[in-house]
Amino acid sequence: MGRLIYLIVVVIDILCIIDIVKGSKDNEKKILWIVIVVFLPVLGPILYFLMGKK
C-alpha cells in the first residue's frame, strides 16, 4: 500500500512539473514552483494548483 501511495505522489509531482514548465509564467516563478513541488512533494502540487495557476 505504501508503494502505491508513493507512486501516486511521484506521478502527481511529475505532472505538476510538466504543467509548470509548459506554463506562460516567467522563468523565476517557474523555478520557484518547481523547487516547492520537489521539496514539498505532497503539499507542493496542492499549493501550485490552488495558488500558482492564477
PDB file with one MODEL, atoms N, CA, C and O in Angstrom:
MODEL        1
ATOM      1  N   MET A   1       0.820  -1.196   0.000  1.00  0.00           N
ATOM      2  CA  MET A   1       0.000   0.000   0.000  1.00  0.00           C
ATOM      3  C   MET A   1       0.862   1.257   0.000  1.00  0.00           C
ATOM      4  O   MET A   1       0.528   2.244  -0.654  1.00  0.00           O
ATOM      5  N   GLY A   2       1.962   1.219   0.728  1.00  0.00           N
ATOM      6  CA  GLY A   2       2.857   2.363   0.794  1.00  0.00           C
ATOM      7  C   GLY A   2       3.484   2.683  -0.551  1.00  0.00           C
ATOM      8  O   GLY A   2       3.672   3.848  -0.901  1.00  0.00           O
ATOM      9  N   ARG A   3       3.808   1.630  -1.305  1.00  0.00           N
ATOM     10  CA  ARG A   3       4.395   1.845  -2.629  1.00  0.00           C
ATOM     11  C   ARG A   3       3.405   2.495  -3.580  1.00  0.00           C
ATOM     12  O   ARG A   3       3.790   3.317  -4.411  1.00  0.00           O
ATOM     13  N   LEU A   4       2.144   2.139  -3.466  1.00  0.00           N
ATOM     14  CA  LEU A   4       1.117   2.727  -4.321  1.00  0.00           C
ATOM     15  C   LEU A   4       0.970   4.219  -4.029  1.00  0.00           C
ATOM     16  O   LEU A   4       0.876   5.027  -4.953  1.00  0.00           O
ATOM     17  N   ILE A   5       0.951   4.577  -2.772  1.00  0.00           N
ATOM     18  CA  ILE A   5       0.852   5.988  -2.397  1.00  0.00           C
ATOM     19  C   ILE A   5       2.075   6.747  -2.898  1.00  0.00           C
ATOM     20  O   ILE A   5       1.947   7.851  -3.427  1.00  0.00           O
ATOM     21  N   TYR A   6       3.260   6.162  -2.734  1.00  0.00           N
ATOM     22  CA  TYR A   6       4.489   6.785  -3.227  1.00  0.00           C
ATOM     23  C   TYR A   6       4.417   6.989  -4.737  1.00  0.00           C
ATOM     24  O   TYR A   6       4.783   8.055  -5.233  1.00  0.00           O
ATOM     25  N   LEU A   7       3.957   5.994  -5.462  1.00  0.00           N
ATOM     26  CA  LEU A   7       3.846   6.085  -6.919  1.00  0.00           C
ATOM     27  C   LEU A   7       2.862   7.176  -7.330  1.00  0.00           C
ATOM     28  O   LEU A   7       3.123   7.924  -8.271  1.00  0.00           O
ATOM     29  N   ILE A   8       1.751   7.269  -6.641  1.00  0.00           N
ATOM     30  CA  ILE A   8       0.756   8.307  -6.938  1.00  0.00           C
ATOM     31  C   ILE A   8       1.352   9.697  -6.701  1.00  0.00           C
ATOM     32  O   ILE A   8       1.154  10.600  -7.514  1.00  0.00           O
ATOM     33  N   VAL A   9       2.069   9.871  -5.610  1.00  0.00           N
ATOM     34  CA  VAL A   9       2.690  11.164  -5.307  1.00  0.00           C
ATOM     35  C   VAL A   9       3.719  11.529  -6.372  1.00  0.00           C
ATOM     36  O   VAL A   9       3.778  12.679  -6.807  1.00  0.00           O
ATOM     37  N   VAL A  10       4.528  10.564  -6.793  1.00  0.00           N
ATOM     38  CA  VAL A  10       5.543  10.829  -7.816  1.00  0.00           C
ATOM     39  C   VAL A  10       4.888  11.211  -9.138  1.00  0.00           C
ATOM     40  O   VAL A  10       5.339  12.147  -9.798  1.00  0.00           O
ATOM     41  N   VAL A  11       3.841  10.509  -9.532  1.00  0.00           N
ATOM     42  CA  VAL A  11       3.149  10.818 -10.789  1.00  0.00           C
ATOM     43  C   VAL A  11       2.533  12.216 -10.728  1.00  0.00           C
ATOM     44  O   VAL A  11       2.642  12.980 -11.687  1.00  0.00           O
ATOM     45  N   ILE A  12       1.900  12.552  -9.630  1.00  0.00           N
ATOM     46  CA  ILE A  12       1.307  13.887  -9.488  1.00  0.00           C
ATOM     47  C   ILE A  12       2.391  14.961  -9.531  1.00  0.00           C
ATOM     48  O   ILE A  12       2.201  16.008 -10.150  1.00  0.00           O
ATOM     49  N   ASP A  13       3.524  14.710  -8.879  1.00  0.00           N
ATOM     50  CA  ASP A  13       4.628  15.677  -8.916  1.00  0.00           C
ATOM     51  C   ASP A  13       5.147  15.872 -10.335  1.00  0.00           C
ATOM     52  O   ASP A  13       5.393  17.004 -10.751  1.00  0.00           O
ATOM     53  N   ILE A  14       5.316  14.792 -11.076  1.00  0.00           N
ATOM     54  CA  ILE A  14       5.804  14.885 -12.455  1.00  0.00           C
ATOM     55  C   ILE A  14       4.813  15.649 -13.323  1.00  0.00           C
ATOM     56  O   ILE A  14       5.213  16.507 -14.110  1.00  0.00           O
ATOM     57  N   LEU A  15       3.535  15.348 -13.190  1.00  0.00           N
ATOM     58  CA  LEU A  15       2.523  16.066 -13.970  1.00  0.00           C
ATOM     59  C   LEU A  15       2.502  17.550 -13.611  1.00  0.00           C
ATOM     60  O   LEU A  15       2.327  18.402 -14.482  1.00  0.00           O
ATOM     61  N   CYS A  16       2.675  17.846 -12.359  1.00  0.00           N
ATOM     62  CA  CYS A  16       2.699  19.240 -11.915  1.00  0.00           C
ATOM     63  C   CYS A  16       3.914  19.968 -12.490  1.00  0.00           C
ATOM     64  O   CYS A  16       3.794  21.104 -12.949  1.00  0.00           O
ATOM     65  N   ILE A  17       5.070  19.331 -12.469  1.00  0.00           N
ATOM     66  CA  ILE A  17       6.276  19.950 -13.021  1.00  0.00           C
ATOM     67  C   ILE A  17       6.128  20.171 -14.520  1.00  0.00           C
ATOM     68  O   ILE A  17       6.552  21.207 -15.032  1.00  0.00           O
ATOM     69  N   ILE A  18       5.539  19.225 -15.229  1.00  0.00           N
ATOM     70  CA  ILE A  18       5.294  19.401 -16.666  1.00  0.00           C
ATOM     71  C   ILE A  18       4.377  20.594 -16.899  1.00  0.00           C
ATOM     72  O   ILE A  18       4.615  21.394 -17.804  1.00  0.00           O
ATOM     73  N   ASP A  19       3.336  20.719 -16.091  1.00  0.00           N
ATOM     74  CA  ASP A  19       2.409  21.846 -16.221  1.00  0.00           C
ATOM     75  C   ASP A  19       3.117  23.174 -15.939  1.00  0.00           C
ATOM     76  O   ASP A  19       2.853  24.175 -16.606  1.00  0.00           O
ATOM     77  N   ILE A  20       4.004  23.180 -14.961  1.00  0.00           N
ATOM     78  CA  ILE A  20       4.751  24.396 -14.642  1.00  0.00           C
ATOM     79  C   ILE A  20       5.645  24.789 -15.810  1.00  0.00           C
ATOM     80  O   ILE A  20       5.675  25.956 -16.202  1.00  0.00           O
ATOM     81  N   VAL A  21       6.366  23.834 -16.365  1.00  0.00           N
ATOM     82  CA  VAL A  21       7.300  24.130 -17.458  1.00  0.00           C
ATOM     83  C   VAL A  21       6.560  24.623 -18.696  1.00  0.00           C
ATOM     84  O   VAL A  21       7.047  25.515 -19.392  1.00  0.00           O
ATOM     85  N   LYS A  22       5.399  24.059 -18.977  1.00  0.00           N
ATOM     86  CA  LYS A  22       4.629  24.458 -20.155  1.00  0.00           C
ATOM     87  C   LYS A  22       3.875  25.767 -19.954  1.00  0.00           C
ATOM     88  O   LYS A  22       3.356  26.327 -20.920  1.00  0.00           O
ATOM     89  N   GLY A  23       3.803  26.259 -18.741  1.00  0.00           N
ATOM     90  CA  GLY A  23       3.048  27.472 -18.445  1.00  0.00           C
ATOM     91  C   GLY A  23       3.695  28.717 -19.017  1.00  0.00           C
ATOM     92  O   GLY A  23       4.818  28.684 -19.521  1.00  0.00           O
ATOM     93  N   SER A  24       2.963  29.818 -18.927  1.00  0.00           N
ATOM     94  CA  SER A  24       3.426  31.075 -19.512  1.00  0.00           C
ATOM     95  C   SER A  24       4.064  32.015 -18.486  1.00  0.00           C
ATOM     96  O   SER A  24       4.306  33.183 -18.790  1.00  0.00           O
ATOM     97  N   LYS A  25       4.331  31.531 -17.301  1.00  0.00           N
ATOM     98  CA  LYS A  25       4.950  32.375 -16.280  1.00  0.00           C
ATOM     99  C   LYS A  25       6.418  32.636 -16.636  1.00  0.00           C
ATOM    100  O   LYS A  25       7.006  31.934 -17.458  1.00  0.00           O
ATOM    101  N   ASP A  26       6.994  33.661 -15.999  1.00  0.00           N
ATOM    102  CA  ASP A  26       8.410  33.919 -16.237  1.00  0.00           C
ATOM    103  C   ASP A  26       9.259  32.845 -15.550  1.00  0.00           C
ATOM    104  O   ASP A  26       8.779  32.119 -14.680  1.00  0.00           O
ATOM    105  N   ASN A  27      10.515  32.760 -15.953  1.00  0.00           N
ATOM    106  CA  ASN A  27      11.375  31.666 -15.508  1.00  0.00           C
ATOM    107  C   ASN A  27      11.610  31.651 -14.004  1.00  0.00           C
ATOM    108  O   ASN A  27      11.741  30.577 -13.417  1.00  0.00           O
ATOM    109  N   GLU A  28      11.665  32.811 -13.371  1.00  0.00           N
ATOM    110  CA  GLU A  28      11.888  32.841 -11.926  1.00  0.00           C
ATOM    111  C   GLU A  28      10.737  32.170 -11.180  1.00  0.00           C
ATOM    112  O   GLU A  28      10.959  31.411 -10.236  1.00  0.00           O
ATOM    113  N   LYS A  29       9.522  32.453 -11.604  1.00  0.00           N
ATOM    114  CA  LYS A  29       8.360  31.838 -10.950  1.00  0.00           C
ATOM    115  C   LYS A  29       8.304  30.345 -11.234  1.00  0.00           C
ATOM    116  O   LYS A  29       7.926  29.563 -10.363  1.00  0.00           O
ATOM    117  N   LYS A  30       8.676  29.943 -12.444  1.00  0.00           N
ATOM    118  CA  LYS A  30       8.700  28.515 -12.773  1.00  0.00           C
ATOM    119  C   LYS A  30       9.687  27.778 -11.877  1.00  0.00           C
ATOM    120  O   LYS A  30       9.374  26.723 -11.325  1.00  0.00           O
ATOM    121  N   ILE A  31      10.878  28.341 -11.739  1.00  0.00           N
ATOM    122  CA  ILE A  31      11.901  27.701 -10.905  1.00  0.00           C
ATOM    123  C   ILE A  31      11.441  27.629  -9.456  1.00  0.00           C
ATOM    124  O   ILE A  31      11.630  26.608  -8.795  1.00  0.00           O
ATOM    125  N   LEU A  32      10.845  28.695  -8.964  1.00  0.00           N
ATOM    126  CA  LEU A  32      10.342  28.701  -7.589  1.00  0.00           C
ATOM    127  C   LEU A  32       9.300  27.609  -7.379  1.00  0.00           C
ATOM    128  O   LEU A  32       9.362  26.878  -6.390  1.00  0.00           O
ATOM    129  N   TRP A  33       8.345  27.489  -8.297  1.00  0.00           N
ATOM    130  CA  TRP A  33       7.311  26.474  -8.151  1.00  0.00           C
ATOM    131  C   TRP A  33       7.880  25.064  -8.265  1.00  0.00           C
ATOM    132  O   TRP A  33       7.434  24.161  -7.556  1.00  0.00           O
ATOM    133  N   ILE A  34       8.852  24.862  -9.141  1.00  0.00           N
ATOM    134  CA  ILE A  34       9.471  23.538  -9.254  1.00  0.00           C
ATOM    135  C   ILE A  34      10.181  23.175  -7.956  1.00  0.00           C
ATOM    136  O   ILE A  34      10.088  22.036  -7.498  1.00  0.00           O
ATOM    137  N   VAL A  35      10.884  24.127  -7.361  1.00  0.00           N
ATOM    138  CA  VAL A  35      11.561  23.875  -6.081  1.00  0.00           C
ATOM    139  C   VAL A  35      10.539  23.534  -4.998  1.00  0.00           C
ATOM    140  O   VAL A  35      10.758  22.619  -4.205  1.00  0.00           O
ATOM    141  N   ILE A  36       9.438  24.258  -4.964  1.00  0.00           N
ATOM    142  CA  ILE A  36       8.392  23.979  -3.974  1.00  0.00           C
ATOM    143  C   ILE A  36       7.832  22.574  -4.165  1.00  0.00           C
ATOM    144  O   ILE A  36       7.651  21.842  -3.192  1.00  0.00           O
ATOM    145  N   VAL A  37       7.556  22.193  -5.407  1.00  0.00           N
ATOM    146  CA  VAL A  37       6.988  20.869  -5.678  1.00  0.00           C
ATOM    147  C   VAL A  37       7.985  19.766  -5.323  1.00  0.00           C
ATOM    148  O   VAL A  37       7.592  18.728  -4.792  1.00  0.00           O
ATOM    149  N   VAL A  38       9.263  19.981  -5.610  1.00  0.00           N
ATOM    150  CA  VAL A  38      10.268  18.952  -5.336  1.00  0.00           C
ATOM    151  C   VAL A  38      10.494  18.780  -3.835  1.00  0.00           C
ATOM    152  O   VAL A  38      10.608  17.652  -3.353  1.00  0.00           O
ATOM    153  N   PHE A  39      10.560  19.886  -3.092  1.00  0.00           N
ATOM    154  CA  PHE A  39      10.860  19.785  -1.667  1.00  0.00           C
ATOM    155  C   PHE A  39       9.630  19.556  -0.790  1.00  0.00           C
ATOM    156  O   PHE A  39       9.762  19.158   0.368  1.00  0.00           O
ATOM    157  N   LEU A  40       8.449  19.802  -1.325  1.00  0.00           N
ATOM    158  CA  LEU A  40       7.200  19.501  -0.613  1.00  0.00           C
ATOM    159  C   LEU A  40       6.343  18.619  -1.525  1.00  0.00           C
ATOM    160  O   LEU A  40       5.371  19.098  -2.109  1.00  0.00           O
ATOM    161  N   PRO A  41       6.694  17.340  -1.652  1.00  0.00           N
ATOM    162  CA  PRO A  41       6.077  16.505  -2.682  1.00  0.00           C
ATOM    163  C   PRO A  41       4.567  16.318  -2.559  1.00  0.00           C
ATOM    164  O   PRO A  41       3.909  16.083  -3.572  1.00  0.00           O
ATOM    165  N   VAL A  42       4.010  16.410  -1.398  1.00  0.00           N
ATOM    166  CA  VAL A  42       2.556  16.263  -1.265  1.00  0.00           C
ATOM    167  C   VAL A  42       1.882  17.631  -1.259  1.00  0.00           C
ATOM    168  O   VAL A  42       0.882  17.839  -1.945  1.00  0.00           O
ATOM    169  N   LEU A  43       2.421  18.541  -0.500  1.00  0.00           N
ATOM    170  CA  LEU A  43       1.825  19.865  -0.357  1.00  0.00           C
ATOM    171  C   LEU A  43       2.116  20.774  -1.552  1.00  0.00           C
ATOM    172  O   LEU A  43       1.298  21.631  -1.887  1.00  0.00           O
ATOM    173  N   GLY A  44       3.262  20.600  -2.192  1.00  0.00           N
ATOM    174  CA  GLY A  44       3.662  21.449  -3.310  1.00  0.00           C
ATOM    175  C   GLY A  44       2.667  21.486  -4.459  1.00  0.00           C
ATOM    176  O   GLY A  44       2.251  22.571  -4.866  1.00  0.00           O
ATOM    177  N   PRO A  45       2.270  20.323  -5.002  1.00  0.00           N
ATOM    178  CA  PRO A  45       1.285  20.346  -6.088  1.00  0.00           C
ATOM    179  C   PRO A  45      -0.061  20.935  -5.669  1.00  0.00           C
ATOM    180  O   PRO A  45      -0.724  21.600  -6.465  1.00  0.00           O
ATOM    181  N   ILE A  46      -0.461  20.696  -4.438  1.00  0.00           N
ATOM    182  CA  ILE A  46      -1.720  21.267  -3.954  1.00  0.00           C
ATOM    183  C   ILE A  46      -1.623  22.789  -3.947  1.00  0.00           C
ATOM    184  O   ILE A  46      -2.530  23.478  -4.412  1.00  0.00           O
ATOM    185  N   LEU A  47      -0.522  23.306  -3.418  1.00  0.00           N
ATOM    186  CA  LEU A  47      -0.323  24.757  -3.405  1.00  0.00           C
ATOM    187  C   LEU A  47      -0.279  25.319  -4.819  1.00  0.00           C
ATOM    188  O   LEU A  47      -0.856  26.371  -5.092  1.00  0.00           O
ATOM    189  N   TYR A  48       0.406  24.619  -5.715  1.00  0.00           N
ATOM    190  CA  TYR A  48       0.508  25.117  -7.091  1.00  0.00           C
ATOM    191  C   TYR A  48      -0.859  25.181  -7.759  1.00  0.00           C
ATOM    192  O   TYR A  48      -1.203  26.192  -8.371  1.00  0.00           O
ATOM    193  N   PHE A  49      -1.634  24.121  -7.648  1.00  0.00           N
ATOM    194  CA  PHE A  49      -2.930  24.113  -8.324  1.00  0.00           C
ATOM    195  C   PHE A  49      -3.939  25.047  -7.665  1.00  0.00           C
ATOM    196  O   PHE A  49      -4.899  25.463  -8.313  1.00  0.00           O
ATOM    197  N   LEU A  50      -3.743  25.388  -6.386  1.00  0.00           N
ATOM    198  CA  LEU A  50      -4.631  26.344  -5.726  1.00  0.00           C
ATOM    199  C   LEU A  50      -4.194  27.790  -5.936  1.00  0.00           C
ATOM    200  O   LEU A  50      -5.036  28.667  -6.126  1.00  0.00           O
ATOM    201  N   MET A  51      -2.878  28.050  -5.902  1.00  0.00           N
ATOM    202  CA  MET A  51      -2.394  29.425  -5.934  1.00  0.00           C
ATOM    203  C   MET A  51      -1.589  29.765  -7.184  1.00  0.00           C
ATOM    204  O   MET A  51      -1.660  30.897  -7.663  1.00  0.00           O
ATOM    205  N   GLY A  52      -0.839  28.833  -7.716  1.00  0.00           N
ATOM    206  CA  GLY A  52       0.084  29.140  -8.791  1.00  0.00           C
ATOM    207  C   GLY A  52      -0.529  29.207 -10.169  1.00  0.00           C
ATOM    208  O   GLY A  52       0.057  29.816 -11.063  1.00  0.00           O
ATOM    209  N   LYS A  53      -1.676  28.611 -10.375  1.00  0.00           N
ATOM    210  CA  LYS A  53      -2.299  28.581 -11.696  1.00  0.00           C
ATOM    211  C   LYS A  53      -3.027  29.871 -12.026  1.00  0.00           C
ATOM    212  O   LYS A  53      -3.527  30.018 -13.141  1.00  0.00           O
ATOM    213  N   LYS A  54      -3.103  30.800 -11.103  1.00  0.00           N
ATOM    214  CA  LYS A  54      -3.836  32.054 -11.329  1.00  0.00           C
ATOM    215  C   LYS A  54      -3.101  32.963 -12.274  1.00  0.00           C
ATOM    216  O   LYS A  54      -3.577  34.058 -12.573  1.00  0.00           O
TER     217      LYS A  54
ENDMDL
END
